């Protein structure tokens, strides 16, 4: 069997707030949760588990490949909720969309301060 990505734990200041942010952004339903995790499951079966670690949270980067329609809806939800977006990861192009790799992309921060990227075309 070839290797596939199954799950990851995303550190959160408030696991419920972070899970809800991603559920609404990516338009995925709630998933069963257990123990210290609040979970969401992406359409390809990948499980994102949000947990509140007992240490300071280091910033991580997560990129999500979405179709054009979800990109538009998600970006509009971010703007409606006052979330600052950028065309670049260095935050030099506020309120813009990039057209890298033949698609569109945008960067922003989640409630725990992680760097999030939505893109409509993969890099490769």
N, C-alpha and C positions, 0 to 999 in steps of 0.2 A: 504494500500500500504506500503511495507517495505521501510525503509529509504535508499536512495542512495545518493552518492556524486554528486553534480551538478556543482559547480564552486568555484573558489578561486581567490583572487586578489594577484598577486605576485608583490611586490615592485620592481621597476627597476630604475636604474640611467637614462637609455634611453629606453623607452618602446618599440620603434621600433627595436632597436638592440636586446633587450632581446627576443622579440617575434620571430624575425627571427632566433636567435640562437636555440630556442626550436623547431620551425617549421622544420628547417633543421636537427636537431639532431634526432627528433622523426618521421620525414618524414610524417608530416601532412600538409594539405593545409591551405591557409589563411582562416580566418573566418570573418564574418562581425564585424566591430568595431564601437564603438560609444562613445561620450563624452570623458572622460579622459582615456579610455581603448583601448588598442590594444589587440585583442583577437586571440586565437587559440583554436581549438576544437579537443580533442583527439577522437580516433575511437569509444570509448564507450559513447561519447556524453558529457563528462566532459569538461567544458569551463575553460581555463586558461586566466585570464584577467591581463594584465600588465599595471601598472600605476606608475607614478612618484610622490611619496608622497612628501609633503612639509617638511618632517623631515628626519633626518639621517636614513638610512636603517639598520635594524637589520638583521643579518644572519638567514635564515630559511633553513630547510632541506626538499628536495623533492625527493622521490624515485619513479622510473618508472619501472614497470614490462614490459619487452620486450621479444620477442622470440630470439633465438640464432642468426638468420640471421641479425636482426636489431641491436642486440648487437654488432656484428662484424663490421657492416657498421658504426654505430655511434661511436664506439671506434676508428676506423680508421680515421673518419672525425676529431675527437678530436685531435688525434696525428698529422694528416696532418696540422691542424691549430695551432699547438704548445700549445695545452691545456694540462697542467700537469694532470696526473691521478694517482690514488693510489688504492691499494687493500683494504685499511682500512680507516675508517672515521677520524682516528687520524693522517693521512698523514705520516705514518712511513714506508710504503712499496711502494715507487714510482715505476711507470711504470710496476706494477704487477696487476694481476687479481686474485680475491679471488674465492674460490670454496665452499663458505658457503651454507648450506641448499640444497646441491645437485645440485647447478647451478653455475653460474658465476656472479661476480659483480665487479663494478668499481665505484670509487668516483672521483669527480672533482668539480670545481667551475664554476658557470655561469657568465655572464658579470657583474652582480650586486654583486657578491661575495657570492651568496647562495650556500650551499652544496648540490650537486646533486648526486644521486646514480642511476645507471642502474643495474638491476638484472634480471636474467633469471628464477629464481624460487622464489615463495613467501616464506616468513619466516614461515608461518603456512600452 
